[in-house]
Amino acid sequence: MRAYRRVCNYATAAIKQEAQYQIPTAARTDKTNPADHDHHDESKFYTIDPKTITSLFQMGGLPKPFTEQTQMFAETALMVRKPALEVIRGLKLADYQKPVIRYLLYGQTGSGKSLSLAHILHYAHNSKFILYHIPYVPIWLKYDRKEVNWSTTKNGLADIPLIAAQWLKHFKHQNEVLLNELNLTTSQDYVWSIRETTPKGTILNELITHGINRAKYACDCMDILLNELKAHCSNNKCKMLVAVDGFNAFFNEKTDLKTEDRVRVTPQQISMVQTGLSAVLSDWNNGAVVMVTSPRAALNTKRESHLPIYLCGRQGFEHIDPFIPVMVPELTTTEFNNMLDYYEEKRWLQKTGGRKELEFLTSRLPAELMARCASL
């Protein structure tokens, strides 16, 4: 009986302590359209509706740990941060009759570069930009389980047809509705074989569908699509945002890919890489380019620094020069505390206190903070 009373007393004390503890509420903004975000919304969370998430990121673009977290929280909430606001402001004020402006997001691993890019993509989507989005370049170059063939149309280059077809699906998923509204068509005939042609005046969605259904032509479709979109943008028929995450992987020294004759290819020998490098050139207007560099996208032997010139090398740096560098730093004190408030609000972090210790352990990097709070 005494033991029972002791347990009851402990339980009652725990309930009282829980009642005295006020669960914090994270600072949020009511503005769900990124075009409305300004410095007043900085360090606050905004929610992206599920329909937009499906349209933009169903096939990539959000880090896997963040996606898993949003599934548990039953909402996708992004923090409004200064780097994304800086790029969005630049996109609003740009003169689109001049060559495209190129932005480069850089910072330490886990500083939130990919989520800043997601914020920018959401703005561009709402502002009727066509999205030429490469979610993460290293996925193209890693793992020796891909079909790699020498290109029949580009001498000395190798195709990764199934990956190209998958990317075309991603592009179509993001842009199909807008492309139908704009009614963009091909500017010339494209001959694939004796029986297969894409005549001049074919809508771009049909060209994309052809590349998806006939994977052997997917890499060429990807390249043709880029050239057609550049021409349409320069003729003021549309606007386009090129967004590339893991951009520095284009300039790695090697890949894990081998052709059918067991030749290991470098990134520069892959046709999709050449298309991606062409996409970030400033030889077109009525658009913008946003790139992300990350030590994680580099080879294991080249991760000592997060600076772009180190990660991209001289060749990569000159390829995108001039550009506007935008550093994505660790969380500010306000951002750090608001993120912890959000985790406590969602009951993801149930052990209160210890914020100084978490700040020390994570260096205020959002990815580290997410991982630490998941283990508490």
Order of alpha helices (4+ residues) and beta strands (2+ residues): alpha-beta-alpha-alpha-beta-alpha-beta-alpha-beta-alpha-beta-beta-alpha-beta-beta-alpha-alpha-beta-alpha-beta-alpha-beta-alpha-alpha-alpha
